[in-house]
Amino acid sequence: MKVDLHIHTAASGDGEFSPQEIVKLAKENQLQAIAITDHDSINSIESALYWGERYGIEVIPGCEFSAQYKDKWLHVLGYFIDHNNPAIKKWCKKIEKSLEENVDIQIAKLREAGFYLDKDKVVESGAQPMPVSYCRAMFLDQRNNDNKLMNQYRSQENHIIKFCMDWIVTGRPYNAPRYIPGVQDVISLIIQSGGVPVLAHPAATLTHDEDSLLYDLLGFGLMGIEAFTTWHTTEQEEHYYRFCQANKVLATCGSDFHGKTKPHIHIGQVKSNSYEVLECLKDLYGIVKHKKANCRINGIY
């Protein structure tokens, strides 16, 4: 039995498919379980749970939260979060508002740098505008066909994502800064809502020399690391798997499937994705629930 614990729907600004379509794809690809982990959004969870029951696919409610620590932009996956939790809803609304308020500022910064893009192409999907939304609009704009920097990426797989990670995400030269919460607050939010915090695709923003940062995150309450992901090379997968073993934290797996934004990545396309990984994740979820129950009994909150 196989699982995929990192999947995006159209609720992510860079996702393509509806919850029903995602569940159907999971069924067609013979997956036993999936996790819905949209960017700072819980809008697809209810629908995904419904369609999961209809198609016989186990759906894990989740979210991929944006976070920062020191000068690093990170993503933290929250598994088994309570999507009806008022704090979670308020948090996601705040992030959504910051993304919307940043659109004109980010477009102006890119235009000043010599790129062409139209606002209606950035926001046409109706979902929250993510950094990749700007990149997609730029690569679709024929006025950029002679842009030397962009042309260095056009022949690469997942060229839009790679350009985005190199130039537009938080901390990169063409990024217009916006509100991004601290990673310690993100981890606390996930745990307080009954969820399990797992660092997504660490090699996307970290090098092997920055493992000291991982120890900081473990100190904040991080319970797992997504070692097996389409972001990682075999060497990177082995490195983070060994780190997890040495530090007794869970190594998880996820394709980070989006659809057309990452056309070379397919749902379920990830190594070490046996159902056993999800069983271990459920064990951690049980620990979180037990601690929360003890806190309630003791009147802590």
Secondary structure as GFF3:
##gff-version 3
##sequence-region A 1 301
A	DSSP	beta_strand	2	7	.	.	.	ID=ss1
A	DSSP	alpha_helix	19	28	.	.	.	ID=ss2
A	DSSP	beta_strand	31	36	.	.	.	ID=ss3
A	DSSP	alpha_helix	45	55	.	.	.	ID=ss4
A	DSSP	beta_strand	58	69	.	.	.	ID=ss5
A	DSSP	beta_strand	72	79	.	.	.	ID=ss6
A	DSSP	alpha_helix	86	101	.	.	.	ID=ss7
A	DSSP	alpha_helix	103	112	.	.	.	ID=ss8
A	DSSP	alpha_helix	119	122	.	.	.	ID=ss9
A	DSSP	alpha_helix	131	140	.	.	.	ID=ss10
A	DSSP	three_ten_helix	142	144	.	.	.	ID=ss11
A	DSSP	alpha_helix	148	151	.	.	.	ID=ss12
A	DSSP	alpha_helix	159	167	.	.	.	ID=ss13
A	DSSP	alpha_helix	183	192	.	.	.	ID=ss14
A	DSSP	beta_strand	196	199	.	.	.	ID=ss15
A	DSSP	three_ten_helix	202	204	.	.	.	ID=ss16
A	DSSP	three_ten_helix	208	210	.	.	.	ID=ss17
A	DSSP	alpha_helix	211	220	.	.	.	ID=ss18
A	DSSP	beta_strand	224	229	.	.	.	ID=ss19
A	DSSP	alpha_helix	234	247	.	.	.	ID=ss20
A	DSSP	beta_strand	250	254	.	.	.	ID=ss21
A	DSSP	alpha_helix	275	297	.	.	.	ID=ss22
###
